[in-house]
Amino acid sequence: MKSLVRHSVGKLLTRQLSPVYLIGAFAGAASTDISYSWRLRCSKNLKKPTENQKTNKMLTEGMLLGFGNPLLDITSAIEDNMLLEKYDLQPNAAIIAEEKHMALFEELANMENVIYSAGGACQNSMRIFQWIVGQPYCAHFFGAIGKDKFGEIIAKRAAADGVETHYQVKEESNTGTCAVVISGNNRSLVANLGAAALFTDDWLDTDENMCLLENAKFFYATGFFLAVNSESVLRVAQLSSQTNRIFVLNFSAVFVLQTHKKQLDEIIPYSDLIICNKEEALAYAAEHEWDTKNIFEVGRRLQSMPKENGRTRTVMITDATCPVLCFQENDRVLEYPVPKMDKKSVVDTNGCGDAFVGGFLSQLVQHMPLDYCIRTGIFASQRVLRIVGVQVNLLPKFNDSCI
């Protein structure tokens, strides 16, 4: 396993949008030291597209591997804040469930307007990725579920959306759930990880999963998953770095930065692209006592932190209303404005950030211009804002005219 590994993030950013291309940035992947016979054995496990399926030679099965916590979303909208106050929840935050929150899941499930969907931040991003690329099985997903009906529902939903799942099944625990409480334009997430919290890195050592690691060109991990099993994330990040492939890390939530500072700092040197929102970036700065709340200074310092293989790093900071900020070497910054959206069109903010990542990655893996990647991410996020949850089946068919 340790002999497997990486790709490079080159010069992605400049103030001029049109000349910015990712092709040169990610070209030149180094070959790994896996034998030809092992490669051949791995290739035999790949699914072949049917004649009716769209094919793009740049897209290959399993080219993107996502690592996250598969959760069944239980979503309900409330008219007042009584439920939030009852369970001591903030209107717009993401937390891990404590004992005092356990009754919330049953209370939501008994509401008349409850909606169930296969969720978890990374899995949502993989589903959005597949919606946009249109070619099945390009994204594969790792996580842990229980051996129960909720696990079956999540697996079927992911497969229906074109994502190939490789779940580590934990019979001793139930599939994780996530309570999604919608109040106006805000949403409060309470995750009960269940089996998702039991993922172990030995799952990566099976022959099938080692093949997946060998065939992948891009890796994506959320901070939520890092909080569950940082060993796996570090291992994959090192693998990606050593074999000249791309590793993308999402900070995901403020609590990850506060409770897993040491683990995060071990992984950042191997990260080619870091994605976070403004609050998360400022939280990272506060945890490291940078003594600044200037988001441009924080982005610059994040980008210039030491990198293990000497390749440049890109840092992308998002915000609901401010421009997307991308930081690259030599203090180059790309500011990409977010088109205004009618507030009346916003139905649910849950999954908005996940959709942005999925849209962005869908173009990144195809070596599209950076501004195109960002525009696709914004388009995906704003489409998801118009529906409850990340229900890919409710989204329109994607094509270039969408953006």
Secondary structure, DSSP 4 states (H G I P E B T S, - for coil): -TT---B-------S-STT--SHHHH--PPPPS--HHHHHHHHTTSPPPPTTS---TT--TT-EEEE---EEEEEEE-SSSHHHHHTT--TT-EEE--GGGHHHHHHHHTSTT-EEEEE-HHHHHHHHHHHHH-STTSEEEEEEEESSHHHHHHHHHHHHTTPEEEEEEETTSPPEEEEEEEETTEEEEEEE-GGGGG--GGGGGSHHHHHHHHH-SEEEEEHHHHHH-HHHHHHHHHHHHHTTBEEEEE---HHHHHH-HHHHHHHGGG-SEEEEEHHHHHHHHHHTT-----HHHHHHHHHTS--TTS---EEEEE-SSSPEEEEEGGGEEEEEPPPP--GGG----TTHHHHHHHHHHHHHTTT--HHHHHHHHHHHHHHHTTSSS--GGGSPPP-GGG-
